[in-house]
């Protein structure tokens, strides 16, 4: 277990910056996730930590030790890959024991540590099986046991669940999270799956085009996105163009105009001009009748029943089509296609960015 520090790390491939000025600290025992779309730099950063790549700029520290030039096998890390990387001709026991044998651990201690690791991943009864006879989920458990049996100071996981089916992914991510907390091992986890990241992480770094866009807890990443990219990548957001005017430096308020209605909101920084409103589907309210207040008229274009919730696509009068989600009700109480509704945008629960979507000018309140 150890703290990991990235001090302005940049990694080039040719003239392109695959990782651009990564500057962050991962705390001891933290489950930290690198999240972003394909090609954003998250796996490159992970492989740089592992020593498979060497950065051109900046330094990486394990605790107080600079490890820029330390070979991979001396970094005391465990790794779990997307493709399991187990040895198909070896038994489960021998797969897990491989790293211990390479370190010269005695036969007696190897037996004890391998069986402890197999018990942690619930495979002790399959010690003599070979991976080729086992499911994908079981093979990934073998890989996890092999990573933790060496008692690494740092556990790295690169898309470990992406080859599993949906139900098994949910079970495995829960098991990984519980095991990581039990061992209290510093873990860096790479995924493109935002739901997975929200489920397992203490903190998340959202990446795009080599740069870290935001680092925060899952709750804060979702509720308080730092820019339009994060709001769009994490969960679902509706984006509506608006305009801010009349900013008052005394009370920090401005009039935000959207779809013909004006809302007085306290801004977190001075701003006038174009703005982009980000609204989560579950925070918008549909009403069947007009009432005093600032409601926007709309018409339901589609209804999608999703079990515990219902998703409505609503075309706003003079505006875009937005996604609105409600808790599921009795089927005969569902709203209908072409039904007129009044939409309460609840802008106090929105996030508002500047016109380019790069900076927050109003932060939601809850």
Phi, psi and omega in degrees: 000126181202160177278142179241130181237129172252117183253089177053057183274130176229134178236126180258147160239105190067232178264356183273138177270101178289325171233127189241099172059053177285120183225106184195166177232131175253125188280159177303132176077006183277144171261104189244129184247134170263116188236137176170172180288169177303137178083008183277347179109359186293316179290324176300317179296318179298316181291334175289320176299320183288340182096005176289328173241157171243131180292151177274334181225150175085177184229153174239134181238137165256105190066233178264003185264120176286128186243018182312317186249015179277126179300155183307314186290350178255007183269355179054055179241149170252143182230140174235125186256168179298321187263022177071310179057038174271160179271112188294335184271351181263152174292167177303315180301311183292327175299312183289328183282349189305311183293329179289319179296321179296336179267002177075025179289142183297158181299318181295313180292324178300314179303314183294313184290323179296315181293325175298316180294320180293324176296322179299326181257010174062043178235013185300329181283354182246024188300331184260003177281163174253146186303330182296342178263009189240161182286167177300320180295320178292321178296323178291329175293324175299313180299322179293317178297320179296327180287322186272341185294335180278359180056060184286158174281342183213134177249125178248133182229120185250101180048051190291342186250002190291342179266004182261157178286167192302314182294319181291327177300316181296318179295315183293322181294326176293318180295318180297316180299315181295319180294319179298319180289324178296318181277342182055046184257132177300126186228132173245124191237129180253131175204157171256357185268107186293328178294320177299315180298316180297326186285326190254342197269148163281314173220158182232138168251115177272128184243149174209129177050044175085348183253145172281121183272326180196143172235124181192173174293159176307319182296316183286325176301317182287314186279329186229064180299143185281338179201178184296323180301312181296316180300324182281326185279325182266112180071203180243135177227145168264135179246126181231133179285141177214191180210138178255139181213160173067036180300131182250114185292338183287307181255001177068011181275154172216159176267118179258118183258128180214128177052040175086354179250151180244140181229132178271118184226145176278120182273153178271349174206152180301134178200136170221145181115202185299145179216156177238124181263131176248120184233125176287140184302325184282350181266351180270144181243137175258135178232151186267347183219151178291153176207165178303134183137183186253084179256152179246133180285146178204171178228134180287126180260332177205156179231125178237115179275123186240029179085267183279350179215165177235134178252124177249132168265120186241126175272117180281144179296120180073017183213199186277177169270130181239158177263127178235131181242138177230155172298142182296144176238185176303140185308324183283355177260001179295146175290158187250153172300139182077002177288135176281138180222164174246126189257121174264104184290343180047060186298340177296342178255012178267170166244134181242129179252165171295175186301334179268356178074020186262333184228146177279130174249339174219132181250134182303152174241146181227000000 
